[in-house]
Amino acid sequence: MKRLLAMKRLVVLLSALSLVACLDVSGPGPSDPANETFATSLGVGNLKDTAVWKQTANGTYYREEVLGTGAALFLPDFNDSIYVDYTGWLKDGTNFAPAQANAPLPAAQIITGFLDGMVGMRIGGTRLVVVPSNLAYGNSTRGGIPANATLVFRIKLNSFTGAP
């Protein structure tokens, strides 16, 4: 009986390993925005210019365009909502998220890099945020966003729940 159970486990393990071996993991790896070229229409320029661009500990790049004067956004509770005006592009200038006005975004549903690029931003402020693929959708495709795509967002913070 023990031998039969061991054989069944071995068959299940070998089946699982053969399925994993069939997965297609080819293609480009995670993006590296600092070494990429962006459409001039996006106004990104050189991400290595530390006088213009800041980089978070996670790897998101951001540039202040308008300093806000309201409360600063720190890591929100996942039950909070953030109200923003935003537009999103691929690095070649393709618009994948047309301008959204005062969009309520539940913090739990925002891609990591978008939120990461907003931390410390003040209400009324605007930032240009460049998100590497590993902080966006990774090697998955989403609508018109290809796998391992670097994303660029212009974000204006209007308000957030929990703001003083």
SEZAVEX-400488 format. One record per residue: residue number from 0; x, y, z of N, C-alpha, C in turn. Coordinates in steps of 0.02 Angstrom, whole numbers, plus 50000, padded with zeros to 5 digits. Atoms other than C-alpha are relative to their C-alpha. Last residue first. Layout:
REM SEZAVEX-400488
{kolke NUM, {X, Y, Z}, {X, Y, Z}, {X, Y, Z}}
...
REM end
This chain:
REM SEZAVEX-400488
{kolke 163, {50020, 49955, 49944}, {49691, 53281, 50370}, {49964, 50062, 49975}}
{kolke 162, {49960, 49938, 50002}, {49687, 53159, 50222}, {49976, 50045, 50058}}
{kolke 161, {49951, 49998, 49946}, {49615, 52990, 50273}, {50042, 50062, 50001}}
{kolke 160, {50034, 50012, 49937}, {49529, 52967, 50107}, {50053, 49995, 50055}}
{kolke 159, {49999, 50070, 49981}, {49629, 53046, 49969}, {49964, 49992, 50066}}
{kolke 158, {50015, 50013, 49930}, {49624, 53209, 49874}, {50009, 49926, 50014}}
{kolke 157, {50054, 49956, 49980}, {49662, 53290, 49706}, {49981, 49994, 50074}}
{kolke 156, {50034, 50024, 49940}, {49831, 53215, 49665}, {49948, 50051, 50022}}
{kolke 155, {50015, 49943, 49956}, {49880, 53255, 49486}, {49960, 49972, 50059}}
{kolke 154, {50050, 50008, 49946}, {49964, 53111, 49395}, {49993, 50065, 50038}}
{kolke 153, {50003, 49932, 49973}, {50057, 53105, 49229}, {49942, 49998, 50049}}
{kolke 152, {50063, 49969, 49978}, {50096, 52922, 49202}, {50011, 50073, 50018}}
{kolke 151, {49990, 49930, 49982}, {50231, 52828, 49106}, {49932, 50030, 50017}}
{kolke 150, {50058, 49957, 50006}, {50234, 52638, 49095}, {50017, 50070, 50024}}
{kolke 149, {49990, 49942, 49956}, {50380, 52522, 49059}, {49941, 50046, 49988}}
{kolke 148, {50002, 49931, 50024}, {50315, 52365, 48974}, {50014, 50050, 50057}}
{kolke 147, {49937, 49966, 49981}, {50369, 52190, 49024}, {50005, 50072, 49976}}
{kolke 146, {49962, 50028, 49944}, {50221, 52109, 48934}, {50065, 50040, 50009}}
{kolke 145, {49964, 50062, 50010}, {50125, 52223, 48816}, {50037, 49976, 50063}}
{kolke 144, {49934, 49996, 49967}, {49996, 52351, 48872}, {50036, 49933, 49990}}
{kolke 143, {49950, 49977, 50047}, {49851, 52367, 48749}, {50070, 50006, 50030}}
{kolke 142, {50029, 49957, 50052}, {49733, 52263, 48856}, {50053, 50018, 49948}}
{kolke 141, {50064, 49972, 49977}, {49842, 52195, 48993}, {49974, 50045, 49947}}
{kolke 140, {50027, 49948, 50043}, {49989, 52081, 48949}, {49933, 50022, 50028}}
{kolke 139, {50069, 50010, 50024}, {50080, 51987, 49085}, {49981, 50056, 49952}}
{kolke 138, {49998, 50033, 50065}, {50270, 51983, 49106}, {49930, 49982, 49975}}
{kolke 137, {49951, 50053, 50008}, {50266, 52113, 49244}, {49998, 49969, 49930}}
{kolke 136, {50033, 50064, 50015}, {50103, 52211, 49255}, {50048, 49943, 49986}}
{kolke 135, {50063, 49989, 50038}, {50168, 52367, 49342}, {49967, 49932, 49990}}
{kolke 134, {50045, 49966, 49953}, {50306, 52365, 49475}, {49934, 50018, 49966}}
{kolke 133, {50009, 50043, 49941}, {50408, 52233, 49380}, {49956, 50032, 50053}}
{kolke 132, {50050, 50053, 50010}, {50375, 52330, 49220}, {49989, 49957, 50062}}
{kolke 131, {49971, 50059, 50032}, {50467, 52486, 49277}, {49950, 49942, 50000}}
{kolke 130, {50006, 50063, 49962}, {50355, 52634, 49318}, {50033, 49943, 49961}}
{kolke 129, {49978, 50052, 50047}, {50396, 52811, 49261}, {50005, 49935, 50040}}
{kolke 128, {49977, 50061, 49967}, {50298, 52945, 49355}, {50017, 49948, 49947}}
{kolke 127, {49990, 50047, 50055}, {50271, 53126, 49299}, {50034, 49939, 50032}}
{kolke 126, {49937, 50035, 50011}, {50205, 53216, 49449}, {49998, 49962, 49935}}
{kolke 125, {49999, 50041, 50061}, {50069, 53345, 49484}, {50070, 49970, 49993}}
{kolke 124, {49938, 50009, 50037}, {50029, 53425, 49652}, {49992, 49955, 49939}}
{kolke 123, {49992, 49944, 50046}, {49861, 53488, 49714}, {50063, 49994, 49958}}
{kolke 122, {50062, 49984, 50035}, {49864, 53371, 49864}, {50010, 50064, 49959}}
{kolke 121, {50049, 49959, 49964}, {50045, 53337, 49910}, {49938, 50012, 49956}}
{kolke 120, {50030, 49949, 50042}, {50152, 53193, 49846}, {49947, 50038, 50039}}
{kolke 119, {49971, 49935, 49984}, {50249, 53101, 49980}, {49973, 50057, 49959}}
{kolke 118, {49987, 49992, 49928}, {50208, 52931, 49904}, {50037, 50066, 50012}}
{kolke 117, {50041, 49947, 49970}, {50144, 52956, 49727}, {50016, 50013, 50073}}
{kolke 116, {49980, 49935, 50028}, {50276, 52858, 49630}, {49962, 50058, 50029}}
{kolke 115, {49932, 49987, 49977}, {50251, 52706, 49743}, {50023, 50069, 49976}}
{kolke 114, {50005, 49978, 49930}, {50064, 52712, 49708}, {50068, 50020, 50027}}
{kolke 113, {50041, 49940, 50002}, {50090, 52702, 49520}, {49996, 50029, 50070}}
{kolke 112, {49959, 49943, 50021}, {50233, 52578, 49542}, {49963, 50066, 49997}}
{kolke 111, {49951, 49981, 49950}, {50129, 52456, 49645}, {50039, 50062, 49980}}
{kolke 110, {49936, 50035, 50010}, {49982, 52447, 49527}, {50052, 50031, 50046}}
{kolke 109, {49953, 49959, 50038}, {49825, 52521, 49607}, {50065, 49959, 49990}}
{kolke 108, {50003, 50019, 50071}, {49689, 52400, 49661}, {50048, 50038, 49956}}
{kolke 107, {49986, 50071, 50008}, {49716, 52400, 49850}, {50002, 49978, 49927}}
{kolke 106, {49929, 50013, 49991}, {49727, 52590, 49852}, {50018, 49927, 49988}}
{kolke 105, {49989, 50035, 49937}, {49551, 52605, 49782}, {50074, 49981, 50006}}
{kolke 104, {49963, 50062, 50006}, {49562, 52731, 49640}, {50007, 49968, 50068}}
{kolke 103, {49990, 50031, 49934}, {49430, 52867, 49627}, {50035, 49933, 49992}}
{kolke 102, {50015, 50071, 49996}, {49459, 52957, 49462}, {50011, 49974, 50070}}
{kolke 101, {50020, 50014, 49931}, {49457, 53145, 49478}, {49978, 49927, 50009}}
{kolke 100, {50007, 49943, 49955}, {49471, 53164, 49290}, {49971, 49978, 50067}}
{kolke 99, {50054, 50015, 49953}, {49540, 53021, 49185}, {49997, 50058, 50049}}
{kolke 98, {50008, 49957, 49942}, {49643, 53066, 49033}, {49939, 49981, 50041}}
{kolke 97, {50018, 49931, 50015}, {49660, 52919, 48914}, {49986, 50039, 50065}}
{kolke 96, {50050, 49978, 49950}, {49745, 52764, 48982}, {49985, 50073, 49987}}
{kolke 95, {50041, 50058, 49983}, {49841, 52668, 48848}, {49947, 50016, 50053}}
{kolke 94, {50044, 49987, 49943}, {49917, 52817, 48757}, {49958, 49938, 50014}}
{kolke 93, {50068, 50027, 50009}, {50058, 52760, 48644}, {49960, 50011, 50063}}
{kolke 92, {50049, 49946, 50005}, {50207, 52876, 48670}, {49929, 49976, 49989}}
{kolke 91, {49999, 49975, 50069}, {50343, 52746, 48634}, {49948, 50056, 49989}}
{kolke 90, {49940, 49959, 50012}, {50373, 52726, 48822}, {50005, 50027, 49929}}
{kolke 89, {49942, 50044, 50007}, {50193, 52668, 48847}, {50060, 50044, 49983}}
{kolke 88, {49971, 50014, 50065}, {50073, 52801, 48906}, {50051, 49943, 50005}}
{kolke 87, {49946, 50049, 50004}, {49955, 52838, 49050}, {50023, 49985, 49930}}
{kolke 86, {49996, 50025, 50068}, {49848, 52990, 49093}, {50058, 49951, 50000}}
{kolke 85, {49940, 50033, 50026}, {49795, 53044, 49267}, {49991, 49979, 49927}}
{kolke 84, {50006, 49992, 50072}, {49679, 53155, 49369}, {50063, 49965, 49973}}
{kolke 83, {49948, 49970, 50043}, {49677, 53086, 49544}, {49974, 50015, 49931}}
{kolke 82, {50036, 49966, 50054}, {49566, 53037, 49690}, {50052, 50039, 49960}}
{kolke 81, {49961, 49943, 50022}, {49648, 52908, 49805}, {49964, 50029, 49940}}
{kolke 80, {50005, 49984, 50071}, {49541, 52784, 49899}, {50039, 50064, 49987}}
{kolke 79, {50005, 49930, 50021}, {49581, 52706, 50066}, {49990, 50005, 49925}}
{kolke 78, {50071, 49983, 50004}, {49544, 52525, 50114}, {49989, 50071, 49976}}
{kolke 77, {50028, 50029, 50060}, {49723, 52473, 50074}, {49925, 50011, 49992}}
{kolke 76, {50030, 50064, 49981}, {49782, 52595, 50205}, {49969, 49972, 49937}}
{kolke 75, {50068, 50002, 49974}, {49883, 52731, 50124}, {49982, 49930, 50024}}
{kolke 74, {50029, 50065, 50017}, {50071, 52741, 50110}, {49931, 49994, 50031}}
{kolke 73, {49953, 50051, 49980}, {50099, 52926, 50128}, {49967, 49933, 49987}}
{kolke 72, {50022, 50070, 50004}, {50006, 53059, 50033}, {50057, 49955, 50023}}
{kolke 71, {49957, 50046, 50036}, {50053, 53235, 50089}, {49971, 49929, 50003}}
{kolke 70, {49973, 50056, 49961}, {49916, 53357, 50140}, {50041, 49954, 49956}}
{kolke 69, {50043, 50034, 49952}, {49891, 53510, 50033}, {50036, 49946, 50037}}
{kolke 68, {49997, 49964, 49937}, {50012, 53631, 49949}, {49958, 49966, 50054}}
{kolke 67, {50064, 49988, 49967}, {50054, 53534, 49793}, {50010, 50036, 50066}}
{kolke 66, {50001, 50018, 49929}, {50217, 53553, 49700}, {49932, 50017, 50030}}
{kolke 65, {50032, 49948, 49960}, {50187, 53555, 49513}, {50001, 49976, 50072}}
{kolke 64, {50016, 49949, 50050}, {50296, 53457, 49393}, {49967, 50060, 50033}}
{kolke 63, {50051, 49951, 49981}, {50384, 53348, 49519}, {49990, 50049, 49943}}
{kolke 62, {49977, 49931, 50006}, {50481, 53208, 49435}, {49941, 50045, 50019}}
{kolke 61, {50051, 49948, 50002}, {50462, 53024, 49474}, {50033, 50068, 49997}}
{kolke 60, {49973, 49933, 50011}, {50555, 52862, 49447}, {49944, 50050, 50002}}
{kolke 59, {50043, 49955, 50039}, {50497, 52696, 49521}, {50034, 50068, 49995}}
{kolke 58, {49978, 49994, 50069}, {50636, 52578, 49578}, {49956, 50042, 49955}}
{kolke 57, {50026, 50056, 50040}, {50574, 52509, 49744}, {50020, 50004, 49927}}
{kolke 56, {49962, 50060, 49981}, {50684, 52625, 49848}, {49978, 49940, 49959}}
{kolke 55, {50020, 50029, 49936}, {50606, 52770, 49754}, {50043, 49939, 50014}}
{kolke 54, {50017, 50070, 50006}, {50700, 52861, 49616}, {49982, 49974, 50070}}
{kolke 53, {49989, 50035, 49937}, {50705, 53049, 49597}, {49980, 49927, 49988}}
{kolke 52, {50037, 50060, 49982}, {50723, 53137, 49430}, {50020, 49972, 50068}}
{kolke 51, {50069, 49996, 50025}, {50775, 53315, 49387}, {49958, 49942, 50027}}
{kolke 50, {50023, 49932, 49984}, {50941, 53345, 49476}, {49927, 50009, 49981}}
{kolke 49, {50026, 49998, 49931}, {50966, 53156, 49477}, {49980, 50070, 50022}}
{kolke 48, {49989, 49931, 49977}, {50984, 53154, 49287}, {49968, 50009, 50068}}
{kolke 47, {49939, 50001, 49959}, {50991, 52964, 49261}, {50018, 50070, 50026}}
{kolke 46, {50018, 50019, 49932}, {50809, 52968, 49202}, {50061, 49998, 50047}}
{kolke 45, {49951, 50045, 49970}, {50864, 53063, 49047}, {49983, 49985, 50073}}
{kolke 44, {49929, 49983, 50003}, {50722, 53141, 48947}, {50042, 49947, 50032}}
{kolke 43, {49963, 50036, 49948}, {50546, 53106, 49006}, {50073, 50019, 50001}}
{kolke 42, {49960, 49955, 49959}, {50454, 53240, 48908}, {50039, 49966, 50055}}
{kolke 41, {50012, 50014, 49930}, {50321, 53119, 48846}, {50039, 50046, 50047}}
{kolke 40, {50063, 49969, 49980}, {50319, 53193, 48670}, {49984, 49990, 50074}}
{kolke 39, {49987, 49931, 49978}, {50504, 53149, 48654}, {49936, 50034, 50023}}
{kolke 38, {50024, 49953, 50051}, {50456, 52965, 48648}, {50011, 50071, 50026}}
{kolke 37, {50071, 49981, 49996}, {50559, 52873, 48777}, {49983, 50048, 49944}}
{kolke 36, {50014, 49938, 50036}, {50725, 52780, 48759}, {49925, 50012, 50001}}
{kolke 35, {50047, 50002, 50055}, {50771, 52649, 48888}, {49993, 50069, 49968}}
{kolke 34, {49963, 50016, 50061}, {50922, 52626, 49000}, {49955, 49995, 49939}}
{kolke 33, {49941, 49956, 50004}, {50853, 52712, 49156}, {50040, 49988, 49936}}
{kolke 32, {50015, 49934, 50027}, {50684, 52628, 49125}, {50061, 50045, 49991}}
{kolke 31, {49953, 49958, 49963}, {50751, 52451, 49152}, {49994, 50071, 49972}}
{kolke 30, {49973, 49939, 50031}, {50611, 52334, 49098}, {50049, 50036, 50047}}
{kolke 29, {50026, 49937, 49973}, {50588, 52159, 49167}, {50034, 50061, 49967}}
{kolke 28, {50008, 50000, 49927}, {50639, 52017, 49052}, {49972, 50066, 50023}}
{kolke 27, {49962, 49952, 49961}, {50611, 52005, 48866}, {49986, 49994, 50074}}
{kolke 26, {50019, 49931, 50011}, {50548, 51846, 48787}, {50039, 50046, 50045}}
{kolke 25, {49955, 49963, 50043}, {50551, 51666, 48838}, {49976, 50072, 49993}}
{kolke 24, {49974, 49944, 49961}, {50457, 51600, 48988}, {50051, 50039, 49959}}
{kolke 23, {49959, 49956, 50041}, {50347, 51484, 48888}, {50021, 50060, 50042}}
{kolke 22, {50016, 49929, 49996}, {50285, 51348, 49004}, {50047, 50041, 49957}}
{kolke 21, {50034, 49976, 50061}, {50308, 51170, 48941}, {49984, 50075, 50002}}
{kolke 20, {49951, 49998, 50055}, {50438, 51125, 49074}, {49970, 50026, 49936}}
{kolke 19, {49957, 49942, 49989}, {50313, 51173, 49209}, {50050, 50006, 49943}}
{kolke 18, {50040, 49941, 50016}, {50188, 51047, 49139}, {50042, 50063, 50006}}
{kolke 17, {50005, 49996, 50073}, {50321, 50911, 49138}, {49958, 50059, 49978}}
{kolke 16, {49937, 49977, 50029}, {50363, 50950, 49319}, {49997, 50004, 49925}}
{kolke 15, {49993, 49928, 49985}, {50181, 50936, 49372}, {50064, 50027, 49970}}
{kolke 14, {50049, 49964, 50042}, {50162, 50768, 49285}, {50006, 50075, 50009}}
{kolke 13, {49974, 49999, 50068}, {50323, 50705, 49366}, {49953, 50036, 49952}}
{kolke 12, {49942, 49956, 50001}, {50260, 50756, 49538}, {50028, 50005, 49929}}
{kolke 11, {50025, 49931, 49994}, {50089, 50675, 49511}, {50058, 50050, 49995}}
{kolke 10, {50034, 49985, 50062}, {50170, 50514, 49449}, {49974, 50072, 50000}}
{kolke 9, {49949, 49990, 50050}, {50290, 50513, 49598}, {49969, 50018, 49932}}
{kolke 8, {49968, 49935, 49988}, {50147, 50539, 49719}, {50052, 50016, 49948}}
{kolke 7, {50048, 49948, 50019}, {50052, 50394, 49641}, {50029, 50069, 50009}}
{kolke 6, {50002, 49998, 50073}, {50207, 50283, 49652}, {49951, 50054, 49976}}
{kolke 5, {49938, 49967, 50022}, {50230, 50327, 49837}, {50002, 50006, 49924}}
{kolke 4, {50008, 49929, 49984}, {50047, 50283, 49871}, {50062, 50039, 49977}}
{kolke 3, {50049, 49974, 50047}, {50069, 50115, 49782}, {49990, 50075, 50010}}
{kolke 2, {49965, 49995, 50064}, {50229, 50079, 49883}, {49953, 50029, 49946}}
{kolke 1, {49956, 49942, 49998}, {50141, 50120, 50045}, {50035, 50011, 49933}}
{kolke 0, {50041, 49940, 50000}, {50000, 50000, 50000}, {50044, 50063, 50000}}
REM end
